[in-house]
Amino acid sequence: MRTLSRRAWLQYALASASIGTLGMTGGCEKRDHSRIGAHTWIGYEPLFLAKQSHRLPKNMALVSGQNAADSMQGLLSGQLDGAALTLDEVIKVRAEAIPLTVVLVFDISAGADQVIARPAITTPAKLKGKRLAYEATALGELMLSKLLTHANLEAADLTLVPLAPNEQLAAWRAQSIDAAITYEPTASKLLDAGGQLIFDSRQLPETIMDVLAVRTDRMEAFADNLRDLIRVHFQMLDRLQTNPGDTLYQIATRQNVSLTHVRSALSGVILPSVTATFGCYNPKAKSCRWRNL
């Protein structure tokens, strides 16, 4: 199967967004209200910042879920018109005969998806015989597959514990898991609780993308709202670049984490803007600094 480069993926996705947002002028009757699902993840923060500053388009609601599974279920049930998901999760929903179109790339993971383990587990290979928590979604399965390959292990070598990231910290504190496939803000909380990083998405570059996917059969019905939402997303990204102090504080307050944790989360993603791509994209780097690629 042909693998697209990161640049090619971005060009494709942004081109799709342009086609979708500029060309949605068909004869469908416009709807009065639209609902977009999202859960806590650093790449989706521009949406939450827009909601907090009352910048969301008129008659558009941002529906906060606990995890990606909530957003996927909302699409499957018809309660949501669109959702913030990984590209793998989009494909999974489409496999259930739900028509989805990707209109925006939020971010590319470059270290933000992580495997955190207890101090005695210093390498992925040492997970053998241990209890590993993971989210039973497309992203969780993808990270699990890559982790097992890297560790030269089989799924049967571990005890797999299906747990969404928002449930993992409690399980860690209860000593019921030994490691977790997770992401921010849970990753930093597990590190604070004594965990250590043994694997992350720098080991699988150009693989994990977060996107905005909308119901293809409803796109024309809320075309104006969707155009405005994408415009506001990029405005919030600009604000993150031009006024980072205040913006990072708002993110930290909403996620109930420290500013250090927010900066750490940002260092693990690439954030495409209209004119440039900001982030770190070096799989071998121990730390990242934002740069204009």
C-alpha positions in Angstrom: 0.0 0.0 0.0 1.3 3.4 -0.9 2.2 5.7 2.0 1.8 9.4 1.5 4.4 11.7 3.0 3.4 14.2 5.7 3.6 17.1 3.2 1.5 15.2 0.7 -1.1 14.4 3.4 -1.3 18.0 4.4 -1.7 19.2 0.9 -4.4 16.6 0.3 -6.3 17.4 3.5 -6.1 21.2 3.1 -7.2 20.9 -0.5 -10.1 18.8 0.6 -11.0 21.4 3.3 -10.9 24.1 0.6 -13.1 22.2 -1.7 -15.5 21.3 1.1 -15.8 24.7 2.6 -15.8 26.8 -0.5 -17.9 24.5 -2.6 -20.7 23.7 -0.2 -23.4 25.8 -1.9 -25.8 23.2 -3.1 -29.5 23.2 -2.9 -29.9 21.6 0.5 -32.0 23.4 3.0 -29.8 25.0 5.6 -30.1 23.7 9.2 -30.5 26.0 12.1 -28.2 24.1 14.5 -25.2 21.9 14.2 -23.2 19.8 16.8 -19.5 19.0 16.7 -18.1 16.5 19.2 -14.6 16.8 20.8 -12.8 15.5 23.8 -9.8 16.9 25.7 -6.7 16.8 23.5 -4.1 19.5 22.9 -4.8 19.5 19.2 -8.5 20.3 19.7 -7.9 23.1 22.1 -8.5 25.8 19.5 -12.1 24.6 19.4 -12.4 24.9 23.2 -10.7 28.3 23.2 -13.2 29.5 20.6 -16.1 28.2 22.8 -14.6 29.9 25.9 -14.2 33.2 24.2 -17.7 33.0 22.6 -16.2 32.8 19.1 -18.0 29.6 17.9 -20.2 30.2 14.9 -23.8 31.1 15.7 -26.0 28.0 16.2 -23.1 25.7 16.4 -22.5 23.7 19.6 -19.3 22.0 20.7 -20.2 18.8 22.5 -17.6 17.8 25.0 -17.1 14.0 25.4 -14.9 12.1 27.8 -13.0 10.3 25.0 -13.0 9.6 21.3 -15.5 6.7 21.8 -18.1 9.3 22.9 -17.6 11.3 19.6 -17.7 8.1 17.5 -20.9 7.0 19.2 -22.4 10.4 18.6 -21.7 10.1 14.9 -23.1 6.6 14.7 -26.3 7.6 16.5 -26.8 10.7 14.4 -26.6 13.0 17.4 -23.4 14.7 16.0 -22.9 16.4 12.7 -19.1 16.2 13.0 -16.3 15.3 15.4 -12.7 15.7 16.1 -11.1 12.3 15.6 -7.9 10.6 14.5 -7.8 9.7 10.8 -7.9 6.0 11.9 -11.1 6.6 13.9 -12.7 8.3 10.9 -12.0 5.2 8.8 -13.5 3.1 11.5 -16.7 5.1 11.6 -16.9 5.1 7.8 -16.7 1.3 7.9 -20.0 1.4 9.7 -21.6 3.1 6.7 -21.5 6.6 8.1 -20.4 9.0 5.4 -17.7 11.3 6.6 -15.6 13.9 4.9 -12.3 15.3 6.4 -12.4 19.1 6.2 -9.5 20.1 8.5 -6.2 18.7 9.9 -5.8 19.7 13.5 -2.4 18.2 14.2 0.1 15.4 13.6 1.3 13.5 16.6 5.1 13.6 17.0 5.5 12.3 20.5 2.2 13.2 22.2 0.8 9.7 22.1 2.8 7.8 24.7 3.3 4.6 26.6 3.8 5.3 30.3 5.0 2.5 32.6 6.0 1.9 36.2 9.7 2.5 37.1 10.7 -1.2 36.9 9.5 -1.4 33.3 12.3 0.5 31.5 11.8 -0.8 28.0 8.8 -2.0 25.9 10.1 -5.6 26.0 9.7 -5.6 29.8 6.0 -5.3 29.4 5.8 -9.0 29.0 3.5 -10.4 31.6 2.3 -7.0 32.7 -1.1 -5.3 32.7 -1.3 -2.7 29.9 -4.2 -0.2 29.7 -5.2 1.0 26.3 -8.3 2.7 24.7 -10.2 0.2 22.6 -10.4 2.6 19.6 -8.6 2.7 16.2 -5.9 4.9 17.7 -5.5 2.6 20.7 -5.3 -0.5 18.5 -2.7 1.2 16.2 -0.5 2.3 19.1 -0.8 -1.2 20.6 0.2 -2.9 17.3 3.2 -0.6 16.9 4.3 -1.1 20.5 4.1 -4.9 20.3 6.1 -4.9 17.1 8.7 -2.6 18.6 8.9 -4.9 21.7 8.9 -8.1 19.7 5.9 -9.3 21.7 2.5 -10.7 21.0 -0.8 -9.5 22.5 -1.0 -12.8 24.4 2.2 -11.9 26.2 0.4 -9.1 28.1 -2.8 -8.6 30.0 -4.7 -6.0 28.0 -7.0 -3.8 30.1 -9.4 -1.7 27.9 -9.5 1.7 29.6 -10.0 5.2 28.1 -7.3 7.7 29.1 -9.7 9.6 31.4 -10.0 6.3 33.4 -6.4 5.4 33.5 -5.1 7.6 36.3 -7.6 6.1 38.8 -6.5 2.6 37.7 -2.9 3.5 38.1 -3.4 4.8 41.6 -5.3 1.6 42.5 -2.3 -0.4 41.3 -4.5 -2.3 38.8 -2.4 -1.5 35.8 1.4 -1.5 35.2 1.5 0.7 32.1 -0.8 2.6 29.8 -1.1 3.7 26.2 -2.3 7.3 26.6 -2.0 10.9 25.7 -2.2 14.4 27.2 -3.3 15.5 29.7 -3.4 12.0 31.2 0.2 11.3 30.2 1.6 14.1 32.3 -0.5 13.0 35.3 0.8 9.5 35.1 4.4 10.8 34.9 3.7 12.9 38.0 2.4 9.7 39.7 5.7 8.0 39.2 5.5 6.7 35.7 8.1 6.9 33.0 8.0 7.2 29.2 9.1 4.0 27.3 7.5 4.6 23.9 5.8 7.4 21.9 4.6 8.4 18.5 8.0 9.7 17.5 8.7 6.0 16.8 5.9 6.0 14.1 6.2 9.3 12.2 3.6 10.4 9.6 1.1 8.0 11.1 -1.3 9.7 13.6 -3.3 12.7 12.5 -6.2 14.4 14.2 -8.8 15.8 11.9 -12.3 17.3 11.8 -14.6 15.0 10.1 -18.2 15.9 9.2 -21.2 14.0 8.0 -21.0 14.2 4.2 -24.8 14.1 3.9 -25.1 17.1 6.2 -22.3 19.3 5.0 -24.4 21.5 2.8 -27.0 22.0 5.5 -24.5 23.8 7.7 -22.0 25.1 5.2 -21.8 28.6 6.6 -21.2 27.4 10.2 -18.6 25.0 9.0 -16.7 27.7 7.1 -16.8 30.0 10.1 -15.6 27.2 12.4 -12.6 26.5 10.3 -11.8 30.2 10.1 -12.1 30.6 13.9 -9.8 27.5 14.4 -7.0 29.2 12.5 -7.6 32.5 14.4 -7.2 30.6 17.7 -4.0 29.0 16.4 -2.7 32.5 15.5 -3.6 33.6 19.0 -1.6 30.7 20.4 1.4 31.9 18.5 1.0 35.7 19.1 -0.3 35.6 22.7 1.0 32.3 24.2 1.2 33.4 27.8 -2.5 34.0 28.3 -3.6 31.3 25.9 -1.5 28.6 27.6 -2.9 29.7 30.9 -6.5 29.2 29.6 -5.7 25.7 28.3 -4.0 24.7 31.6 -6.9 26.0 33.6 -9.5 24.2 31.5 -7.6 20.9 31.5 -6.7 21.3 35.2 -3.0 20.8 34.6 0.2 22.9 34.9 1.6 25.2 32.3 4.6 22.9 32.1 2.2 20.1 31.1 0.6 22.2 28.4 4.0 23.1 26.9 5.0 19.5 27.0 1.8 18.5 25.2 2.4 21.1 22.5 5.9 19.9 22.0 4.6 16.6 20.9 2.4 17.7 18.1 2.7 19.5 14.8 0.0 22.2 14.2 -0.7 23.1 10.6 -1.8 26.7 10.1 -2.9 28.4 6.9 0.6 29.6 6.0 3.0 27.3 7.9 3.4 24.2 10.0 4.4 24.7 13.6 5.9 22.0 15.8 8.6 19.5 16.2 9.1 16.7 13.8 12.2 14.8 14.7 11.6 11.2 15.8 15.1 11.1 17.5 14.7 14.4 19.4 14.5 14.1 23.2 12.7 17.4 23.4 11.0 19.7 20.9 10.8 23.4 20.3 8.2 25.0 18.0 9.6 26.0 14.7 8.4 27.2 11.3 8.9 24.3 8.9 
